[in-house]
Amino acid sequence: MHPFIRRIVHSLAGCVSAATLAVSVLPPVARAQGPGDGGETLDAATRAVIDSTARSVLAATGVPSASVAVVKDGRIAYQQAYGTARLAPPTAAQSSMRYAVGSVSKQFTATAVVMLAQEGKLSLSDPVERYVPGLTRGDDVTVRELLSHTSGYQDYWPQDYVMPDMLVPTTAEHILDVWAKKPLDFDPGTQWQYSNTNYVIAGRIVEQLSGMPLMQFLQTRIFAPLGMHSIADVNAGRLGETDAIGYYRHALGPLRPAPKEAAGWLFAAGELAMTAPDLAQWDISLIDRRLLSPAWYDTLTAPVLLKNGTDTHYALGIFIGGTPGHRVWEHSGEVSGFVSEDIVLPDARAAVVVLTNQDASTAAGQIGQRVARLLAPQVAAAASDDDARVAARVRTILTGLQQGHLDRSLFTDNANAYFTDEAIHDYASSLGPLGAPEQFCQTGREERGGMTFHSYLVVYPKRAVAITTYQMPDGKLEQYLAFAARSATAACPK
């Protein structure tokens, strides 16, 4: 449910930087336009580059499928799907298929709150206590701080896998009782730290003030006016039989159907699924400013500053990057089995949407950024930092996993639950034959959910692997995931 891709593949210029299960099946959606039906304005050469990029990234990462939609000159100029959306029986991906979009959902929740502010039903400077009483320091945290991830409320789901507790249905109230009543991770407005908990609170505010469920508000006020007819609520159940299936893998092991989060865990932080063309329609509405007044669109997309004046490069549900005249609005998303990437280039009146059906993967970000560079060549990658001590331990764990061994004392209960016998077997059988790595480097680091996130690139003679970890304050690892890197021939920076 969080911007996983942003941390691994590097952001666009200037950015800082998816047991008892819900079993209801969501109905199928009518077929969307195909690549020859949308009145494309992209020339044949550009379409060929996009097709080649998507297919090569899928081949390098092993991700089963991707659905892509491209906006140019303020209209959908190209849409195409690649790969296999359902493995058994093999079913080719189509643009009409829905994928879960994870944290891209936050843009819609934030817009719902801003709509209420535009109508005078709340102020973004109001304290949270006014609408959702009883939360930690609710008199000090503002609505704007929720939407900009500067509140201090701890993230309830920073991991890139589904923990055992998430296989049991929950409610927004339970999430808030457990995570939003803890001591804050920092004083409100003094730091930026991504937290899904913020958006659970925001969703409850929308429901309190509108008198209707969040999904009903979004459908009435956003999706219907924009003609977005494919929307599904994956907080309520799985997608339908004509949609993509989400997958996961242990290291380079076989693809397996991803577990489904039980009802209640996604809510306002990541509950939406849709087709790539429908998400592109949303991007067009941002470019054209169709739902809010110009002043409120400025509020929605203005980077929020910390109390000391530091730019967070995050607005309300959107990462902000680029340079004057070449702005970039971006967000990725991940829930179990799916990763999405949504990039809007408002000054170029362009956008790219990429939806994929494997979690803990960088394919969506890679495709999205490469296509964005075709649309706006000024887009560039950002740099990241290093932490040698933690990297050494990550390498030691990797060596053990290649041999089928795991020192469980280094991991939390959640991480140990992830490393089943099946998982350790898949790690050993897929990573062991690679031998000793030729290169190992850290590619990212950030604080989140009271933990420290690190990402790494491991280069073998014929393969490259990415690793992500979350480290608790006591040093134990809450997460250790390995997966195919962005390119089989990737290399560490020199």
Secondary structure, DSSP 8 states (H G I E B T S, - for coil): ---HHHHHS--STT----------B---------TTTS---S-HHHHHHHHHHHHHHHHHH---EEEEEEEETTEEEEEEEEEEEEETTEEE--TT--EE-GGGHHHHHHHHHHHHHHTTS--TTSBGGGTSTTSTTTTT-BHHHHHTT-S----S--SSS--GGGGS---HHHHHHHHTTS--SS-TTS-----HHHHHHHHHHHHHHHSS-HHHHHIIIIIHHHT----EETTTSB--TTS---EE-STTS--EE-----TTSSHHHH-EEE-HHHHHHHHHHHHHT-SS-HHHHHHHHS--B-TTS-B-SB-SSSEEEEETTEEEEEEEEEETTEEEEEEEEGGGTEEEEEEESBSS--HHHHHHHHHHHHH-TT---------HHHHHHHHHHHHHHHTT---GGGB-HHHHHHS-HHHHHHHHHHHGGG-S-SEEEEEEEEEETTEEEEEEEEE-SS-EEEEEEEE-TTS-EEEEEEEE-S-TT-----
